Amino acid sequence: EKAGAEKSQRSEDTQAAEESVSGPAYSTPFKEILASTDAVFKYFSKPSGVPAARLGHAMAVLGMNLTEDEVEKRLTDLGRPEYIDQNMFHNLIEEELRKPMPKVQELLDYLKQFDKDGKGALSKEELQEVMRGSELSHEKVQASLRKMPRNSEGHLDIAKLSKYFLELGDSQVGTEETPIRRDVASGVREAIVRIAEAEAQYDLNDAKAFAQFLHDADVRLVRARYLTELVLSGRPLPRRQELQSMTFVPPNSQEAETALVSHQEVQTWAEGHRDAIICSISHAWETREHPDPCRYQLEQVAQHVALYEAAFKADVWVFYDYASLFQFERFSPEEQSSFGAAMQNMHVMYAHEHTLTLRIESLTPDDVWNCMMYDETELVPVYDKDKQRVVAKPLKDLVANKAAYLSRGWCMAEVEWSTLRTVNLQHQRIDGVDD
């Protein structure tokens, strides 16, 4: 699994809450969590405080991914209040911060060894010491970290650097056979090398580099007009394997179009000869077999991108993993290679300056889900492993996944990647606020 307009004019508090989201549990540095606590409280708060049902979500925004049982225990310890007031919220966060955070602390402790003046930041020379033993050149090291936060002297912030490395998932804290310090050092160097290799291959500011990534990984974009066609006909989104041979006739047209955008069309756009808006969708998979069996996400996306087409009179092309990437089961070497190449550089779809991220946090409303659950005449075409083909099945036969958006690793990664762009409005929630 991998992994609106909540209005374009989002409040500073909302932006602060979004920008604090982190992937792995407890990965946000201490000072950053404390600085964001008030903003997150305001973002989730009703007049009486944060609803108890939303406490887990609020803590997840601060990088504290508690299980449902853990959240329930916190609420029980508080006396089962209906709302969490600001003092209670602060106390909860501070209590969590006092608990051991080994991975973050290991990275912080390791990098602090190179901070000679103790200012909490690394100079170019100190960063070279971190990378001693790596074959990566000094220039590439600096280029790979050019977007990282720096202080007034241009030095890299250690706390945020630690968070960034940890979120890459490469910084293991050690085993019985391998000393922790050596593992952390190796993980830091490998993380920088990985960033540098990705940056060198696909420049996140260059439209041609973006087109090259889509070509190299054989990632295909979906025409927004086709999504509208699906909504109007009441059909769910097909997976990539079936979609790549499909055509449709748009409204007010006599000619059929392919559902997927060709690589040549993307190349023409990259060269400046065609106008298009490219949107990457960040969403949860609601069942194991299909991410959006009730078409709730499809309707959100189609409605929003239609506004872009009308306002800018340009084509809108959409990246949606189920339709853009080869899905299970991948039989051919080409499908396997395409999927692997896409996964290796998935950040390009969400961090590139020539794309937008449209985020859907809410799941299908219960009334819609339940209605379809009991209607066995409404079927969803999904791949059946035993029959090795696509089979139409009722929703009750699919394996549901009702985990919240903010508790999912891929969703968190997409949010983090999206915040790397220069303009905040290139990252929008399109499903409104879920009460």
C-alpha positions in Angstrom: 0.0 0.0 0.0 1.2 3.1 -0.4 1.6 4.9 -0.1 -9.1 19.6 -1.8 -10.3 22.0 -1.7 -9.9 22.3 2.0 -9.6 25.9 0.9 -6.7 27.2 -1.0 -6.4 30.0 1.5 -5.5 27.7 4.4 -4.8 29.2 7.8 -1.4 29.4 9.3 -2.5 27.0 12.0 -3.6 24.4 9.4 -0.3 24.8 7.5 1.6 24.4 10.8 -0.3 21.2 11.6 0.3 19.7 8.1 4.0 20.6 8.0 4.5 18.9 11.4 3.4 15.5 10.1 6.2 12.9 10.2 6.3 9.2 9.1 7.9 6.9 11.7 6.5 7.0 15.2 8.2 9.6 17.5 10.4 10.9 14.7 9.8 14.6 15.2 12.6 16.3 17.2 11.7 17.6 20.7 11.8 21.3 20.1 9.9 21.1 16.9 7.1 19.1 18.6 6.8 21.7 21.5 6.8 24.6 19.0 3.9 22.9 17.0 1.7 21.8 19.9 -0.4 24.9 20.1 -0.9 25.0 16.4 -2.0 21.4 16.3 -4.3 21.9 19.2 -6.0 24.9 17.4 -6.2 22.9 14.2 -8.2 20.0 15.8 -10.0 21.9 18.6 -13.7 22.6 18.8 -15.0 25.3 21.3 -14.5 22.9 24.2 -11.2 21.4 23.1 -10.0 18.5 21.0 -12.7 15.8 20.7 -11.6 12.6 22.4 -12.2 10.7 19.1 -9.7 13.0 17.4 -6.9 12.7 20.0 -5.0 10.0 18.1 -5.1 12.0 14.9 -3.8 15.1 16.7 -0.9 13.2 18.3 -0.1 11.5 15.0 0.4 15.0 13.4 3.1 15.6 16.0 4.8 12.3 15.0 3.3 10.3 17.9 1.6 7.3 16.2 -0.1 5.6 19.1 -2.2 2.5 18.6 -6.0 2.6 19.3 -5.3 0.8 22.6 -2.7 3.3 23.6 -5.0 6.2 22.9 -7.8 4.5 24.9 -5.4 4.1 27.8 -4.5 7.8 27.7 -8.2 8.8 27.7 -8.9 6.4 30.6 -6.0 7.9 32.6 -7.6 11.3 32.0 -11.0 10.2 33.3 -12.6 9.6 29.9 -13.4 13.3 29.0 -15.4 14.1 25.9 -13.0 16.9 25.0 -9.3 17.4 25.7 -8.6 21.0 26.8 -5.3 22.8 26.1 -3.6 22.0 29.5 -4.5 18.3 29.2 -3.2 18.2 25.6 0.1 19.9 26.7 0.5 17.4 29.5 -0.1 14.5 27.2 2.5 15.7 24.8 5.1 16.4 27.4 4.5 13.0 29.0 5.2 11.3 25.6 8.3 13.4 25.1 9.7 12.2 28.4 9.6 8.6 27.1 12.7 7.1 25.4 13.0 8.0 21.7 16.0 5.9 20.8 16.3 6.3 17.1 16.0 10.1 17.1 18.3 10.4 20.1 20.9 8.1 18.5 21.0 10.3 15.4 21.1 13.5 17.4 23.9 12.2 19.6 25.9 11.0 16.6 25.6 14.3 14.7 26.3 16.4 17.7 29.8 14.9 17.8 30.7 16.9 14.7 29.1 20.2 16.0 32.4 21.7 17.3 30.9 25.1 18.4 27.8 23.5 20.0 25.3 25.7 18.1 23.1 22.8 17.0 24.1 23.1 13.3 26.8 21.7 11.0 29.1 23.8 8.8 30.3 22.6 5.4 33.6 21.4 7.0 31.7 19.5 9.7 29.5 17.9 7.2 32.6 16.7 5.3 33.7 15.0 8.5 30.3 13.3 8.7 30.8 12.0 5.2 34.4 10.8 5.7 34.8 7.4 4.1 32.1 8.0 1.5 32.9 8.2 -2.2 30.4 11.0 -2.7 32.1 14.3 -3.6 31.7 17.4 -1.4 29.8 19.2 -4.1 27.2 16.3 -4.4 26.8 16.2 -0.6 26.0 19.9 -0.6 23.7 19.6 -3.6 21.8 16.7 -2.1 21.0 18.7 1.1 20.3 22.1 -0.5 16.7 22.2 0.7 17.4 21.3 4.3 16.8 24.0 7.0 19.8 26.2 7.7 20.6 28.9 10.3 21.6 32.5 9.7 25.2 31.4 9.0 24.1 28.9 6.3 24.8 25.8 8.5 22.5 22.7 8.6 20.1 22.4 11.5 21.0 19.1 13.3 17.6 18.4 14.8 15.8 18.7 11.5 18.6 16.8 9.7 18.2 14.0 12.2 14.4 13.8 11.5 15.0 13.8 7.7 17.5 11.0 7.8 15.3 8.9 10.1 12.3 9.4 7.8 14.3 7.9 4.9 14.2 4.6 6.8 17.9 3.9 6.3 19.2 4.7 9.7 19.0 1.4 11.7 20.1 1.7 15.3 22.2 -1.4 15.3 22.2 -5.2 16.1 24.1 -7.4 18.5 26.8 -7.9 15.9 27.1 -4.2 14.8 27.9 -1.3 17.2 25.1 1.3 17.2 27.5 4.2 16.5 28.9 2.6 13.4 25.4 1.7 12.1 24.1 5.3 12.6 27.2 6.7 10.9 26.7 4.3 8.0 23.0 5.1 7.8 23.6 8.9 7.7 26.1 8.5 4.9 23.9 6.1 2.9 21.0 8.5 3.3 22.9 11.4 1.8 24.2 9.3 -1.0 20.7 8.1 -1.8 19.4 11.7 -1.9 22.2 12.8 -4.0 21.7 10.0 -6.5 18.0 10.8 -6.8 18.7 14.5 -7.2 21.3 13.9 -9.8 19.0 11.7 -11.8 15.7 13.7 -11.5 16.1 17.4 -10.8 13.0 18.4 -8.8 12.9 21.8 -10.6 13.2 20.6 -14.2 10.1 19.6 -16.2 12.2 17.5 -18.6 13.7 15.6 -15.7 10.1 14.9 -14.5 9.1 13.6 -17.9 12.3 11.5 -17.9 11.3 9.9 -14.6 7.8 9.0 -15.9 9.4 7.5 -19.0 12.2 5.6 -17.2 9.8 4.1 -14.7 6.9 3.8 -17.2 4.5 5.7 -14.8 1.4 6.8 -16.6 -0.9 9.8 -15.8 -4.7 9.6 -16.1 -6.7 12.2 -18.1 -9.0 14.2 -15.8 -11.7 13.9 -18.4 -11.6 10.1 -18.1 -12.2 10.4 -14.3 -15.2 12.5 -15.0 -16.5 9.8 -17.4 -16.1 7.2 -14.7 -18.1 9.3 -12.2 -20.9 9.9 -14.6 -21.1 6.2 -15.5 -20.9 5.0 -11.9 -17.8 2.9 -12.5 -14.8 2.5 -10.1 -11.2 3.3 -11.3 -9.6 0.3 -13.1 -6.1 -0.7 -12.3 -3.1 0.2 -14.6 -3.0 -3.2 -16.3 -6.5 -2.9 -17.7 -6.5 0.9 -18.0 -3.6 1.2 -20.5 -5.7 -0.3 -23.3 -8.9 1.7 -22.6 -10.3 4.6 -24.6 -13.3 6.9 -24.1 -15.1 9.7 -25.9 -15.1 13.0 -23.9 -18.3 15.1 -23.8 -18.8 17.4 -26.8 -16.3 15.4 -28.8 -16.6 12.9 -31.7 -13.1 11.3 -31.2 -12.0 8.7 -28.8 -9.0 9.4 -26.5 -6.8 7.1 -24.5 -7.5 7.0 -20.8 -3.8 7.3 -20.0 -1.5 10.1 -21.2 1.3 9.0 -23.4 4.9 9.6 -22.6 5.2 11.6 -25.8 2.5 14.0 -24.6 4.3 14.5 -21.3 7.5 15.2 -23.2 5.8 17.7 -25.4 4.5 19.4 -22.2 8.0 19.4 -20.7 9.4 21.1 -23.7 6.9 23.9 -23.3 4.7 23.1 -26.4 1.6 22.1 -24.5 -0.2 23.3 -21.4 -1.1 20.9 -18.6 -1.5 20.7 -14.9 -0.2 17.6 -13.2 -1.8 16.5 -9.9 -0.5 13.7 -7.6 -3.2 12.2 -5.4 -2.4 11.3 -1.8 -5.0 9.0 -0.3 -5.6 5.9 1.7 -6.3 2.4 0.4 -9.7 1.4 1.8 -9.5 -2.2 0.9 -6.6 -4.6 0.1 -7.9 -5.2 -3.4 -9.0 -1.7 -4.4 -8.2 1.7 -2.9 -11.6 3.3 -3.6 -14.3 0.6 -4.1 -17.2 3.1 -3.2 -15.9 5.7 -5.7 -15.7 8.3 -2.9 -12.1 9.4 -3.6 -12.8 9.3 -7.4 -15.7 11.8 -7.0 -13.5 14.1 -4.8 -10.7 14.1 -7.4 -12.9 14.5 -10.5 -14.8 17.4 -9.0 -11.6 19.3 -8.0 -9.6 18.8 -11.2 -12.6 19.8 -13.2 -12.3 23.3 -11.6 -8.7 23.5 -12.7 -9.6 22.5 -16.3 -12.3 25.2 -16.4 -10.2 27.9 -14.7 -7.0 27.5 -16.6 -8.2 26.0 -19.9 -5.5 23.4 -19.8 -5.4 19.6 -19.7 -5.3 18.1 -16.2 -3.3 14.9 -15.8 -3.5 12.9 -12.6 -1.2 10.5 -10.8 -3.2 7.9 -8.9 -1.1 4.9 -7.8 -3.8 2.2 -8.6 -4.2 3.5 -12.2 -0.7 4.9 -12.8 1.5 2.0 -11.5 1.3 -1.7 -12.4 -0.6 -3.4 -9.6 -0.5 -6.9 -8.0 -0.2 -9.4 -9.7 2.8 -8.2 -11.9 3.6 -11.1 -14.3 6.1 -9.7 -16.8 9.6 -8.5 -16.0 8.7 -5.2 -17.6 5.9 -4.7 -15.0 8.1 -5.7 -12.2 10.9 -3.3 -13.3 8.5 -0.4 -13.8 7.0 -0.8 -10.3 10.4 -1.1 -8.7 11.8 2.0 -10.5 8.7 4.0 -9.5 8.9 3.0 -5.8 12.6 3.9 -5.7 11.9 7.5 -6.7 8.3 8.0 -5.6 9.2 11.3 -4.0 9.5 12.8 -7.5 5.7 12.6 -7.9 5.0 14.6 -4.7 8.0 16.9 -4.3 8.5 18.1 -7.9 8.0 21.8 -8.5 5.9 21.1 -11.6 3.3 19.0 -9.8 0.5 19.6 -7.2 -0.5 17.3 -4.4 -4.2 16.8 -3.8 -4.8 15.1 -0.5 -7.8 13.1 0.6 -7.7 12.4 4.4 -11.2 11.2 5.0 -12.4 7.7 4.3 -15.7 6.8 2.6 -18.6 8.0 4.8 -20.1 5.2 6.9 -23.6 5.6 5.3 -22.2 5.2 1.8 -19.9 2.3 2.8 -22.7 0.4 4.7 -25.2 0.9 1.8 -22.8 -0.7 -0.6 -21.8 -3.4 1.9 -25.3 -4.7 1.8 -26.0 -4.2 -1.9 -24.6 -7.3 -3.6 -25.7 -6.1 -7.0 -23.1 -3.3 -7.0 -19.8 -4.9 -7.9 -16.2 -3.8 -7.9 -13.8 -5.3 -10.5 -10.7 -6.5 -8.7 -7.9 -8.9 -9.3 -8.5 -12.4 -8.0 -5.2 -14.2 -7.3 -6.7 -17.7 -7.5 -8.3 -17.1 -10.9 -5.4 -14.9 -12.0 -7.8 -12.4 -13.6 -10.0 -9.5 -12.7 -13.4 -10.5 -11.2 -16.3 -8.3 -10.2 -17.0 -8.8 -6.5 -19.3 -7.2 -3.9 -17.8 -5.0 -1.3 -18.4 -7.5 1.5 -15.9 -9.9 -0.2 -13.1 -7.4 -0.1 -10.7 -7.0 2.8 -11.3 -3.6 4.4 -8.7 -1.3 5.8 -10.2 1.5 8.0 -6.9 2.9 9.4 -6.9 6.7 9.5 -5.0 8.6 6.8 -2.7 10.1 9.4 -1.7 6.7 10.8 -0.5 5.3 7.4 3.2 5.3 6.5 2.9 6.1 2.8 0.4 8.9 3.5 2.8 10.4 5.9 5.7 10.2 3.4 3.6 11.9 0.7 2.8 14.7 3.1 6.5 15.2 4.0 7.6 15.1 0.3 4.9 17.6 -0.6 6.0 20.1 2.0 9.4 20.3 0.2 8.0 22.4 -2.6 8.6 26.1 -2.7 4.9 27.1 -2.7 2.6 25.8 0.0 -0.5 26.1 -2.2 0.9 23.2 -4.3 -0.2 20.9 -1.5 -4.0 21.0 -0.8 -6.5 18.9 1.0 -9.5 18.5 -1.3 -12.0 16.5 0.8 -12.8 19.3 3.4 -12.5 18.9 7.1 -13.8 15.6 8.5 -15.6 16.2 11.8 
